């Protein structure tokens, strides 16, 4: 966003060995183009956000942590009045995947309604695609199981086909999960935001809970990656962690270590739980089969 206003910044002093405004605090090695009006931190054009407050001199800018305290053009295209609805929507989706640093540079701290609307609009395709892929995958799996049971039946008299009720229940649960996630998006985002924000507060976050909630709402398009066959479930959480790291550094002013903690803990937690469930299943399945009816077992 800052490049749009780079011409408003006075250039560094000619012939000076060091940059006139020092080095950008957010991009080490990049000469500063101005100072933040609030904290006087040197910032480059990518980090600087013009202040639109009445009475502010032209060229007055703020750094990423201070910008939300002033009247500025939001860095979220979906919330900018100078962008059309579809233009703002598509530009914000593109920024989530390609330019997260620019998206969260001047992140508004209010306006949960716009964030929730964006989350619903971008989660709808993911929910429909996820439900379709889940139904196709389950149907293929059930056919394989039925073929296996048919081949096993002559050698294992106790084998019974899966009841129709069980099959229908599995399908409803599988298809209903992505649909339920879409319907309950505000509630699930709110609960996730509590976890993220508590971690952010421990690490010294400057923004409030509303900032965290809005960040998570704008992460909704990342769910599209989860629908990509094979690599999607692996790529989606990785990119989500990357965007969270960038967003909390920009919007909350966290350091690299704090942002890493906030980005990884909510991702590693479910992974550990899922891994524990898989290990438990590997131990319990042999016990379940051992209790089944085998030929000659006398049961």
Secondary structure as UniProt FT lines:
FT   HELIX           2..8
FT   TURN            14..15
FT   TURN            20..21
FT   TURN            28..29
FT   STRAND          34..36
FT   TURN            37..39
FT   STRAND          42..43
FT   TURN            45..47
FT   STRAND          49..51
FT   TURN            54..55
FT   TURN            58..59
FT   STRAND          61..62
FT   HELIX           64..67
FT   TURN            68..69
FT   HELIX           77..79
FT   TURN            81..82
FT   HELIX           85..98
FT   HELIX           100..103
FT   TURN            104..106
FT   HELIX           112..153
FT   TURN            154..155
FT   TURN            157..158
FT   HELIX           164..183
FT   HELIX           185..202
FT   TURN            203..204
FT   HELIX           209..217
FT   TURN            218..219
FT   HELIX           220..227
FT   TURN            229..231
FT   HELIX           232..252
FT   HELIX           256..290
FT   TURN            295..296
//
